[in-house]
C-alpha cells in the first residue's frame, strides 16, 4: 500500500546559519549545508563563512607597495600644472624681444655676491633649448611618466616638494661641478630627481628596478658624451637630491612620523641652500 504524503523533511537539508532556509548545497571544506546568502564560490564548489574566515587567517597577507603614500587625489594635478607652465614658458621663449630665456636661465655666477640672483636655481627648470625641440619634449615626456607614477603615490604636496628640491639640487650640481659662467637651461635636474626618488622608493619597497636602472644609466652616460651639450652636472645634482628626498619619504611613511618627515625635508632644504651660499666662500 502506497502513501501520498510527502517524505519527512531532514533538518540537515537546512542552512546551518539560517534554519528556516532549505538548501542542498554543502560547504566543500566542512560539509555543512549553506544557503545562497552564505555561499562563497571556491575553486571547487562553495565555502561557508566560517571556513572562509579560517582560510583568510591562514593566507599570508601581502602589502600593496604602491599604497604607502596613497592619497585621496589620484589625478596628478601638479604634474599637469608643471607641464602646462613649462609649455607656456617655452612658447614665450620663441617670441623675439621678450628675453625669457636670459631672464630665467642659471649659471654659477648668479650665486655669487657680485650677481646674486638665487631664484634662477629654480626658474631654470622652466626654460629649454630653443634650437633643440626634443630637449623640452623628452623632459616633459619623462615628467609625465614619473609624475603619473609618483604623484598619486606621494600626494600633491610631497610631489611638488620633491620636484622643487630636485630642481634646486640640479642647479647646485652645476654650481659646484661647472665653471661659473656656464649657463644651463632645462628641467633635467628635476627629472633626474624624480628618477632618484623613484629608484630609492622601489628599492626600499622591494620593487623591480632593472628597467629604471638601465634608464638612469643611459641618461647619465649620454651627459658625458662629448658634443652632446648636456649639463651632466645638473643630472648628478638632481639625482642625488631626489634620492635623498625619496629616502626621507620612504623612511618616514608612518602616520605618526609626519612631523619627523617635515622636519627632515626642512633640514635638507636648509643644507642645500647653505651649500649654495658658501660656494664662493670656499
ZILIN-V708831 format. One record per pair of residues at least 24 apart in sequence whose C-alpha atoms are under 10 Angstrom apart, sorted by the first residue. I is the first residue (numbers start at 0). GAP is how many residues later the second one is. Records with the same first field share a line. If there is no record, write none. Layout:
I: GAP  GAP
//
This chain:
14: 33
15: 32
16: 31  32
26: 24
62: 142
63: 141
64: 88  136  137  139  140  141  142
65: 83  84  86  87  88  135  136  139  141
66: 85  86  87
67: 85  86  137  181  182  185  186
68: 81  82  83  84  85  86  89  180  181  184  185  186
69: 80  81  82  83  84  85
70: 80  81  82  83  84  85
71: 80  81  83
72: 78  79  80  82  83
73: 74  77  78  79  80  81  82
74: 72  73  76  77  80  81
75: 68  71  72  73  74  75  76  77  79  80  83
76: 70  71  74  75  78  79
77: 69  73  77  78  79  81  82  85
78: 61  64  65  66  67  68  69  71  72  77  80  81  84
79: 63  64  67  68
81: 44  58  61  62  65  78  81
82: 43  56  57  58  60  61
83: 56
84: 41
85: 39  40  41  42  50  54  100  101
86: 39  40  41  49  50  53
87: 38  39
88: 37  38  39
89: 36  37  38  39  40  43  46
90: 36  39
91: 35
92: 34  35  36  37
93: 36
99: 26  27
100: 25  26  27  28  29  84
101: 25  81  83
102: 24
103: 24  80  81
104: 78  79  80  81
105: 65  68  69  74  75  76  77  78  79  80
106: 64  65  67  68  71  72  73  74  75  76  77  78
107: 63  64  65  66  67  68  69  70  71  72  73  74  75  76  168  171  172
108: 66  70  71  72  73  74  171
109: 65  70  71  73
110: 61  64  69  165  166  167  168  169
111: 63  68  164  165  166  167  168  169
112: 164  167  168
115: 161
117: 50  53  155  158  159
118: 49
119: 48  51  65
120: 43  46  47  48  49  50  51  53  54  63  64  155
121: 41  42  43  44  45  46  47  48  49  65  68
122: 41  44  45  48  62  63  64
123: 43  44  46  47  59  60  61  62  63  64  65
124: 38  39  41  42  43  45  46  59  60  61  62  63  64  65  66
125: 41  59  60  61
126: 57  58  59  60
127: 56  57  58  59  60
128: 55  56  57
134: 50  51  52  53  95
135: 50  51  52
137: 49  50
138: 47  48  49  50  51  52  53
139: 47  48  51
140: 50
141: 46  49  50  52  53
142: 44  45  47  48  49  51  52
143: 47
145: 45  48  49  51  52
146: 44  47
148: 45  49
149: 44  45  47  48  51
153: 92  95  96  99
157: 87  88  91  104  107
158: 35  86  87
160: 81  84  104  108
161: 28  31  32  35  79  80  81  82  83  84  87  103
162: 24  26  27  28  29  30  31  34  75  78  79  82
163: 25  26  29  74  77  78  105
164: 24  25  28  73  76  77  79  80  100  103  104  107
165: 24  25  26  27  28  29  30  31  68  69  71  72  73  74  75  76  77  78  79
166: 24  25  26  27  67  68  70  71  72  74  75
167: 25  66  69  70  73  101  104  105  108
168: 24  64  65  66  67  68  69  70  71  72  73  100  103  104  106  107
169: 61  62  63  64  65  66  67  68  69  70  71  72
170: 60  62  63  64  65  66  67  105
171: 61  62  64  65  66  69  100  101  103  104  107
172: 58  59  60  61  62  63  64  65  66  67  68  103
173: 57  58  59  60  61  62  63  64
174: 58  59  62  100  101  104  105
175: 57  58  61  99  100  103  104
176: 54  55  56  57  59  60
177: 53  54  55  56
179: 100
181: 49
182: 48
183: 45  46  47  49  50
184: 45  46  49
185: 44  45  48
186: 47  48  51
187: 31  42  43  44  45  46  47  48  50  51
188: 42  43  44  45  46  47  48  49  50  51  52  53
189: 44  45  47  48  49  51  52
190: 43  44  47  48  51
191: 24  27  28  42  43  44  45  46  47  48  49  50  51
192: 41  42  43  44  45  46  47  48  49  50  51  52  53
193: 44  45  47  48  49  51  52
194: 43  44  45  47  48  51
195: 40  42  43  44  45  46  47  48  49  50  51
196: 41  42  43  44  45  46  47  48  49  50  51  52  53
197: 44  45  47  48  49
198: 40  43  44  47  48
199: 42  43  44  45  46  47  48  49  50
200: 42  44  45  46  47  48  49  50
201: 44  48
202: 44  47
203: 42  43  46  47
204: 45
240: 27  28  31
243: 24
244: 24
//
